[in-house]
Amino acid sequence: MLREAVLQREPNRRWFSDDDFDLIVWFDAAATIVAIQLCYDKSRTERAVTWSLQRGPEHFRVDAGEDSPLRNETPLFVADGPFRKGRIVEMFMRAAEALDPAIRSFVVARLVEFPAASGASVGKRKSA
């Protein structure tokens, strides 16, 4: 079940997390959602679906860097091909039962609208 992180330093961002997902939601000054990042399959091959007003929908694999604790690089987003949304939408709806209904609805709508056959990713990008 997604729960909100207690300590957050950015006033226009909310972060929710559980064992399977990390959801970050950004708002403008009028409290309108302007971007989301949903990381999923955190315990396997982590991936991220992002959406923003400027860039639209994108899908990435999270490259966590080196496995060595002596040289663990910053995670990067790398191109990852099509987003298979059916399973993720279903899992997210179960995990998001306790979320603010407006946030939950917004995220589900962006996931459902995501182009099924699109890889919709743009090169390498640092994680937010």
C-alpha positions as CSV (number, residue, x, y, z in Angstrom):
1,M,0.0,0.0,0.0
2,L,1.5,3.3,-1.0
3,R,2.3,5.7,1.9
4,E,3.5,9.2,1.8
5,A,7.1,9.9,2.7
6,V,7.2,11.9,6.0
7,L,10.2,14.1,5.4
8,Q,9.9,16.1,2.1
9,R,11.9,19.2,1.4
10,E,10.2,20.4,-1.8
11,P,6.9,22.1,-1.2
12,N,5.5,21.4,-4.7
13,R,6.3,17.6,-4.6
14,R,4.8,14.6,-2.9
15,W,6.4,11.2,-2.7
16,F,4.6,7.9,-2.0
17,S,6.3,4.5,-1.7
18,D,5.8,0.9,-1.0
19,D,7.7,-2.4,-1.8
20,D,6.6,-2.3,-5.5
21,F,6.2,1.4,-6.4
22,D,7.6,4.9,-5.9
23,L,5.3,7.6,-7.0
24,I,6.4,11.2,-7.2
25,V,3.9,13.9,-8.1
26,W,4.9,17.5,-8.9
27,F,2.4,20.4,-8.6
28,D,2.5,24.0,-9.8
29,A,1.7,27.0,-7.5
30,A,-2.1,26.5,-8.1
31,A,-1.8,22.9,-6.8
32,T,-2.3,21.4,-10.4
33,I,-0.4,18.3,-11.2
34,V,2.3,19.1,-13.7
35,A,4.4,15.9,-13.7
36,I,4.5,12.3,-12.3
37,Q,7.1,9.6,-12.1
38,L,6.0,6.1,-11.2
39,C,8.8,3.6,-10.6
40,Y,7.7,0.0,-10.6
41,D,9.2,-3.6,-10.2
42,K,11.6,-2.1,-7.7
43,S,12.7,-5.6,-6.5
44,R,13.3,-6.9,-10.0
45,T,14.3,-4.9,-13.0
46,E,13.1,-1.4,-12.0
47,R,11.4,0.7,-14.6
48,A,9.8,4.1,-14.6
49,V,6.9,5.7,-16.3
50,T,7.0,9.5,-16.4
51,W,4.6,12.1,-17.7
52,S,4.9,15.8,-17.7
53,L,3.2,18.7,-19.5
54,Q,6.4,19.5,-21.4
55,R,7.5,16.0,-22.4
56,G,4.3,13.8,-22.3
57,P,4.6,10.1,-21.6
58,E,7.9,8.3,-21.4
59,H,9.0,4.8,-20.3
60,F,12.5,3.9,-19.0
61,R,14.5,1.1,-17.3
62,V,16.3,2.3,-14.3
63,D,20.1,1.6,-14.6
64,A,21.1,1.5,-10.9
65,G,24.8,1.7,-11.7
66,E,27.5,-0.6,-10.4
67,D,26.8,-3.4,-8.0
68,S,29.9,-2.7,-6.0
69,P,29.4,-0.7,-2.8
70,L,32.7,0.9,-3.5
71,R,31.6,2.4,-6.8
72,N,27.8,2.7,-7.0
73,E,27.0,5.2,-9.7
74,T,24.0,7.5,-9.8
75,P,20.9,5.7,-11.2
76,L,20.0,6.7,-14.8
77,F,16.9,6.3,-16.9
78,V,17.7,4.4,-20.1
79,A,15.4,3.6,-23.1
80,D,13.3,0.5,-22.4
81,G,10.8,-0.2,-25.2
82,P,7.1,-0.7,-24.8
83,F,5.2,-0.1,-21.6
84,R,3.0,-3.1,-20.8
85,K,0.4,-1.2,-18.9
86,G,-2.2,-3.8,-18.1
87,R,-0.4,-5.4,-15.1
88,I,1.0,-2.1,-13.8
89,V,-2.4,-0.3,-13.9
90,E,-4.0,-3.2,-12.0
91,M,-1.2,-3.4,-9.4
92,F,-1.1,0.4,-9.0
93,M,-4.9,0.6,-8.4
94,R,-4.6,-1.9,-5.6
95,A,-1.5,-0.2,-4.1
96,A,-3.1,3.3,-4.4
97,E,-6.3,2.6,-2.5
98,A,-5.4,5.0,0.3
99,L,-4.1,7.8,-1.9
100,D,-5.9,11.1,-2.3
101,P,-8.6,10.2,-4.9
102,A,-7.6,13.2,-7.2
103,I,-3.9,12.0,-7.4
104,R,-4.9,8.3,-7.8
105,S,-7.4,9.2,-10.7
106,F,-4.8,11.5,-12.4
107,V,-2.1,8.8,-12.3
108,V,-4.4,6.0,-13.5
109,A,-5.7,8.3,-16.4
110,R,-2.1,8.9,-17.5
111,L,-1.2,5.2,-17.3
112,V,-4.3,4.2,-19.3
113,E,-3.6,6.9,-21.9
114,F,0.0,5.8,-22.3
115,P,0.6,4.6,-25.9
116,A,0.7,0.8,-25.7
117,A,3.2,0.2,-28.4
118,S,5.4,3.1,-27.7
119,G,8.8,3.0,-26.1
120,A,8.4,6.7,-25.6
121,S,11.8,7.2,-24.1
122,V,14.4,9.7,-25.0
123,G,18.0,8.6,-24.5
124,K,19.6,8.7,-21.1
125,R,18.2,10.9,-18.4
126,K,19.1,11.2,-14.7
127,S,16.5,10.2,-12.2
128,A,14.5,13.0,-10.5
